[in-house]
Amino acid sequence: MTVKFYFNDLSPPSRSVMMVIRELGVACEVKDVDMMTRQQKTPEFLRINPRGRVPALVDGDWQISESQAIACYLCNKFAKGAKTSLYPTGPGPRAMVDMWLYRSVWINNLVEAYLNTHRILFHNETMNDDALHELKEGLRIFGKWLGNSLYLTGNNVTIADYFNAVAILHLDQSGRKVYHEFPRLKEWISRMRSISLFDEINQPGSDKLTKIIQDTLAKRTE
């Protein structure tokens, strides 16, 4: 039975999962969910994910929502050979990846608190500069945790790298590369972007969302 992946490239978590799908070479049917017309709130989609959020995955009888859970499921089922390093099977190494996955939720919340994307689009608000200080403090801590490692848990890319890098690069939407203030963080981001599939998957959706935000804000000044 074909794996079905419900996706929209405006959604950073959707892009993170798509990177994992590509890394693993999973054959799946990609279902593009139009968020701008709120297709994710239709009865058909709500039967898959009652929260009405993308991404979501259907594999036979399994209906899985929450982007990190989807990525872990895909690795557990499809990772073979060298690809098992994306989500290691040993208790210690896996715990380190899980820890960074959970941290990515914190980072994403800091980024979103500053960007204020949803409220810009639907509540006539602007970016929340009051959240910038806390964001920078979070990025400072992130850089300290990263230390001198090539990637978040050591010398190998894991699914946690994809989730955290996509969340931080979401800041480009603001026109301010805040993460450039933190050298280790900037180097790690550059390393992630050198992975061939990263920008191929992340950039089109990021550029599209940035334009939507900029156009929305520009209309308010006309």
Phi, psi and omega in degrees: 000138184287134172288132179248127181244118181266122200216151163214133187285353171287342184268113178305317178298327176299318180295320179300315179294321179300324177298318179295317177303314181293318179300320183277346183069034181284126175280119181213160175266117182271122179255110181280117181261118184280100183287333182290336174258010176060038177297336180289352179256006180286155179304324181298315182284324181296338174290334179273314177223101182300342176286342180069042181231146170259154006273171172211157182225138173238122178228096185064237180277355184267124174244114189239126172244180186074114190302319182291323177297322178297313181299317179296317178301314181298318178294316179300325184270322193247344184289127179229150174058229183298335183290347178295343178292342176297327178211083190303154183269338179293143184304315181293304179302322179293321179299324178294319177294315178301318180302316180288330174296316180293324176297328181296331176295316177299312180299315180299321179295321177296317180297313182292326178299325179280311184292324175061035190305308185298319183284335172294315185287324191239355183226017172061034179254181178236182176299149186261089181296339178295339182269358186293320181299313180295323176299311181298323178295320177297318179292326176297315178296319179303312180298324178294317177299319182298321179059224181259012180291149176293318181230179192296325182248009180146225186261003179240142174292137173233174179299334179295326177299317181298314183295316181290319181295318179297319180298316182289320179292345174301337179297338179302337178302331183281347185080001179238117180276074187303324184293344178294345179286352185236100191305315181295321179295316179298318179296318179296318177300316178299320179296318179295319182289344177282348174288126193303321185281345189297298181293329179302321181270320187280320193293316182302314180293321178297315179296320181296315180294320178301317180295319179300315180295313181298318178295320179297315180292322181296322181297332182284345180260358181285000000 
